[in-house]
Amino acid sequence: MKLSCSPLPPSEIAADWLVLLLPEGFPLEGELAQINQSLGGLLDRLRSQQDFQGKLGELCQVPAPAGIAPQRLLLAGLGPVEALSVRSLNRTLQTAARTITGKPTRQVALSLRAVQSANLAPAALVQLAVTAFELGCEGQDLFRAEKKRHPLEELVLLVPADANSAELNAAAATGQILGESVNLARRLVNLPAEDIYPESFANQAVALASGAGIHCEVLDQQALEAEKMGSLLAVARGSGRPPRVVILEYRGAPGAGHKVLGLVGKGVTFDSGGLSLKPTDGMLTMKCDMAGAASVLAAVVAISRLKLPVNVIGMVGLVENMTGGRAMKLGDVLRSRRGVTIEVQNTDAEGRLVLADVLDLALSRGVDYLVDLATLTGACVVALGEDVVGAMSNNQAWCDRVLAAAQAVGEDTWQLPMFDHYADLIKSDVADIRNVGGRWGGAITAAKFLERFVGDKPWVHLDIAGPAFAAADKPHREGGGTGVMVRTLVELARTM
């Protein structure tokens, strides 16, 4: 998508669409008054007749508007300006983008001038807008002959005449990188397990890393055995697809004294549940069980493309959890890389077994701070719903930084407690721990399991089971993979 910023009046841009972002009540002053006059008082009539009032998420399409150069007009409501947040602005922008990209479109002009009173700098608005339109251009219909979404050829951002053009162009480039990176994660999640499996995911990571200045290392079956990653290897035993661990290293802050951010992603490329077999309905979307790995890969690629001055190591553990003759069995006792023994009481609680070994491997590579992402538990979805990420941590200060990064980019995250007594629920009679903690507090007991493998490093576990995959379309969001937390991880790296 070609990007440009222009100080021209909206009525003079000969675009296929003109999108006006309007606050609730939108006073007809300045530029809006001029547009209203060019439209023969249309904006005033729409407002007075309550056909469009600028409420949050409200849209109004005007085909072939007379008096202005654009061929179509789309009014998009922001709600009260004083209540506008990054989250709500994201939703409005993405809703507008999805409305337009349902049909092939050459050029869209987006006016951001009416949002200036929202206490958001022009550069921040430009970045948000470009990311939103990148997301709104891509759907999950990868294999449909007739696509539901169509990419834009050009997006023209109408900005204040006195704005810093270099700053706005840089913000647009950043927004595009973020949008493309979120779409990368979405695409990986949306591909079926026949296309994305441990080896093919690793191959894609190698290709992406080579083009982004990232050092990439792939550990195959033999290397994983040499690393004594018995917990991860046990999950992979039931599949004909051998496991992989991908290590992505970006050094944007060379020299001594710089902390290393470790990002770890669960990459179960398909989860049948193993011998604790899922029902059909529960298995239908299990191509998404590698969403944590997809977000980590996409975030590291974005961090590198943005040339952020930070050191990052991303690691993803890639397996299929299947039911073959060598599949792990209930009652098996596994020995993890850390030496902690694990009693298997449910083969469908496999993600934590993968993460356990990868987290320990990350410690051995010298990370100073850790974040892991995983579609880990249905219990987190029960607790927080489908749109909120659960956060659990061993270090409140580090957790606060992660939560602040999520809030800054508009991704909803909520912290759950990690009281010591939860660890009692995963005690085993025959091993050091067991891989399930019973019926209650399942998201937290899964996190307490992972806590055994992070030592004393500041660590946050993000359970993305709800938001990683959308069951259906919404006005602001396509169904399928969402690329959740890619922007949060990039923002976290930026703040470091």
Secondary structure, DSSP 8 states (H G I E B T S, - for coil): -EEEEE-S-GGG---SEEEEEE-TT----HHHHHHHHHTTSHHHHHHHTTS----TT-EEEEES-TTSSSSEEEEEE---GGG--HHHHHHHHHHHHHHHTTS--SEEEEE-GGGGGGS--HHHHHHHHHHHHHHHT--S-TT-SS-S----SEEEEE--TTS-HHHHHHHHHHHHHHHHHHHHHHHHHHS-TTT-SHHHHHHHHHHHHHTTT-EEEEE-HHHHHHTT-HHHHHHHTTSSS--EEEEEEEESS-STT--EEEEEEEEEEEE--TTS---HHHHTTGGGGGHHHHHHHHHHHHHHHTT-S-EEEEEEEEEEE---TT---TT-EEE-TTS-EEE-S-TT--HHHHHHHHHHHHHHTT-SEEEEEE---HHHHHHH-SS-EEEEES-HHHHHHHHHHHHHHT--EEE----GGGGGGGB-SSSSEES---SSSHHHHHHHHHHTTSTTS-EEEEE-TTTTEESS-BTTB-SEE--TTHHHHHHHHHH-
